[in-house]
Amino acid sequence: MANIVTLNTPFREDWLYQLGDVITDPDELLTLLALNDNAELQSGREARRLFPLRVPRAFVARMQPGDPQDPLLLQVLTAREEFIAAPGFTTDPLDEQRSVVPGLLHKYSNRALLLVKGGCAVNCRYCFRRHFPYQDNQGNKANWVQALDYIRTRPELDEIIFSGGDPLMAKDHELDWLIRELEGIAHIKRLRIHTRLPVVIPARITDTFCQRLEKSRLQVLMVTHINHANEIDDALRTSMAKLKRHGVTLLNQSVLLRGVNDSADVLATLSNALFDAGILPYYIHVLDKVQGAAHFMVNDDEARVIMKGLMSKVSGYMVPKLTREIGGEPSKTILDLRLKQS
């Protein structure tokens, strides 16, 4: 097996500079948005002890100063509601904290999730892995080698999903090594990359990364995590267009979040903005019941009403599937919208 080469690059790429300059203090975030005198928003600052605040400045630039209900802000700002111990909400809502080898989750028969990196560029407050034991599943060479050895012995696997954390926290040369190893496993046909990093730092989509994906024998899909149309700016559209030119299939999955995107009109605007950016809406998840995020919950009946409304506003190919993930199940569970049958 080839060795991972640690490269001493002569310059630091722009996305790495941005990654090192993220906002971690709720007070700084509120000051930047002219909301530092809002007592309600300030009251949540201690929730960073439960889950650190982490927001790139490029994402903050898309927020509306002076708006305490900004849908991007609400996804990332600490809130006092995170201290509520809601019934039915747990630290492991998807029953994921038992990996087959460190950093590899073989949740479905034909595909497995490789937790490439444990960190993220942004800490979304509704994250279903906010309590995940990344210290036991670190994205390092030793764990990658174990995961690859497992994949080689499982011919039923035809797709590997790069997950995390955020897999694009790995540098381009690290991703190149992992992709090369997967390309050497005959039964692997597809590589799917789930990521939010290019959404919050579009500069992450480098020419080197795009060129590497284009030359791969694997079919490459990227699933962005975008919840609101305001997240899509010119820089993101440019990065997505670059990926498409290099042959990458672009999909998006969202989470239905109270106060952020819980209306048919908001979701219709999102679907149109995604499609205009070359991204196909794919799934919209009801909230995973992770402890600390109950205030984002939209119940199933409300979700059905919202999705029925969305169907009346956009073309069918722009309607994502409403889904729930249930720990231990062999696939996603598509929610029945209870539409009338003739």
Secondary structure in CASP SS format (residue, H / E / C, confidence):
PFRMAT SS
TARGET T0000
AUTHOR 0000-0000-0000
METHOD secondary structure of the structure
MODEL  1
M C 1.00
A C 1.00
N C 1.00
I C 1.00
V C 1.00
T C 1.00
L C 1.00
N C 1.00
T C 1.00
P C 1.00
F C 1.00
R C 1.00
E C 1.00
D H 1.00
W H 1.00
L H 1.00
Y H 1.00
Q H 1.00
L H 1.00
G C 1.00
D C 1.00
V C 1.00
I E 1.00
T C 1.00
D C 1.00
P H 1.00
D H 1.00
E H 1.00
L H 1.00
L H 1.00
T H 1.00
L H 1.00
L C 1.00
A C 1.00
L C 1.00
N C 1.00
D C 1.00
N C 1.00
A H 1.00
E H 1.00
L H 1.00
Q H 1.00
S C 1.00
G C 1.00
R H 1.00
E H 1.00
A H 1.00
R H 1.00
R H 1.00
L C 1.00
F C 1.00
P C 1.00
L C 1.00
R C 1.00
V E 1.00
P C 1.00
R H 1.00
A H 1.00
F H 1.00
V H 1.00
A C 1.00
R C 1.00
M C 1.00
Q C 1.00
P C 1.00
G C 1.00
D C 1.00
P C 1.00
Q C 1.00
D C 1.00
P C 1.00
L C 1.00
L H 1.00
L H 1.00
Q H 1.00
V H 1.00
L C 1.00
T C 1.00
A C 1.00
R H 1.00
E H 1.00
E H 1.00
F H 1.00
I C 1.00
A C 1.00
A C 1.00
P C 1.00
G C 1.00
F C 1.00
T E 1.00
T C 1.00
D C 1.00
P C 1.00
L C 1.00
D C 1.00
E C 1.00
Q C 1.00
R C 1.00
S C 1.00
V C 1.00
V E 1.00
P C 1.00
G C 1.00
L E 1.00
L E 1.00
H C 1.00
K C 1.00
Y C 1.00
S C 1.00
N C 1.00
R E 1.00
A E 1.00
L E 1.00
L E 1.00
L E 1.00
V E 1.00
K E 1.00
G C 1.00
G C 1.00
C C 1.00
A C 1.00
V C 1.00
N C 1.00
C C 1.00
R C 1.00
Y C 1.00
C C 1.00
F C 1.00
R C 1.00
R C 1.00
H C 1.00
F C 1.00
P C 1.00
Y H 1.00
Q H 1.00
D H 1.00
N C 1.00
Q C 1.00
G C 1.00
N C 1.00
K H 1.00
A H 1.00
N H 1.00
W H 1.00
V H 1.00
Q H 1.00
A H 1.00
L H 1.00
D H 1.00
Y H 1.00
I H 1.00
R H 1.00
T C 1.00
R C 1.00
P C 1.00
E C 1.00
L C 1.00
D C 1.00
E E 1.00
I E 1.00
I E 1.00
F E 1.00
S E 1.00
G E 1.00
G C 1.00
D C 1.00
P H 1.00
L H 1.00
M H 1.00
A C 1.00
K C 1.00
D H 1.00
H H 1.00
E H 1.00
L H 1.00
D H 1.00
W H 1.00
L H 1.00
I H 1.00
R H 1.00
E H 1.00
L H 1.00
E H 1.00
G C 1.00
I C 1.00
A C 1.00
H C 1.00
I C 1.00
K C 1.00
R E 1.00
L E 1.00
R E 1.00
I E 1.00
H E 1.00
T E 1.00
R C 1.00
L H 1.00
P H 1.00
V H 1.00
V H 1.00
I C 1.00
P H 1.00
A H 1.00
R H 1.00
I C 1.00
T C 1.00
D H 1.00
T H 1.00
F H 1.00
C H 1.00
Q H 1.00
R H 1.00
L H 1.00
E H 1.00
K C 1.00
S C 1.00
R C 1.00
L C 1.00
Q E 1.00
V E 1.00
L E 1.00
M E 1.00
V E 1.00
T E 1.00
H E 1.00
I C 1.00
N C 1.00
H C 1.00
A H 1.00
N H 1.00
E H 1.00
I C 1.00
D C 1.00
D H 1.00
A H 1.00
L H 1.00
R H 1.00
T H 1.00
S H 1.00
M H 1.00
A H 1.00
K H 1.00
L H 1.00
K H 1.00
R H 1.00
H C 1.00
G C 1.00
V C 1.00
T E 1.00
L E 1.00
L E 1.00
N E 1.00
Q E 1.00
S E 1.00
V E 1.00
L C 1.00
L C 1.00
R C 1.00
G C 1.00
V C 1.00
N C 1.00
D C 1.00
S C 1.00
A H 1.00
D H 1.00
V H 1.00
L H 1.00
A H 1.00
T H 1.00
L H 1.00
S H 1.00
N H 1.00
A H 1.00
L H 1.00
F H 1.00
D H 1.00
A C 1.00
G C 1.00
I C 1.00
L E 1.00
P E 1.00
Y E 1.00
Y E 1.00
I E 1.00
H E 1.00
V C 1.00
L C 1.00
D C 1.00
K C 1.00
V E 1.00
Q C 1.00
G C 1.00
A C 1.00
A H 1.00
H H 1.00
F H 1.00
M C 1.00
V C 1.00
N C 1.00
D H 1.00
D H 1.00
E H 1.00
A H 1.00
R H 1.00
V H 1.00
I H 1.00
M H 1.00
K H 1.00
G H 1.00
L H 1.00
M H 1.00
S C 1.00
K C 1.00
V C 1.00
S C 1.00
G H 1.00
Y H 1.00
M H 1.00
V C 1.00
P C 1.00
K E 1.00
L E 1.00
T E 1.00
R E 1.00
E C 1.00
I C 1.00
G C 1.00
G C 1.00
E C 1.00
P C 1.00
S C 1.00
K C 1.00
T E 1.00
I E 1.00
L C 1.00
D C 1.00
L C 1.00
R C 1.00
L C 1.00
K C 1.00
Q C 1.00
S C 1.00
END
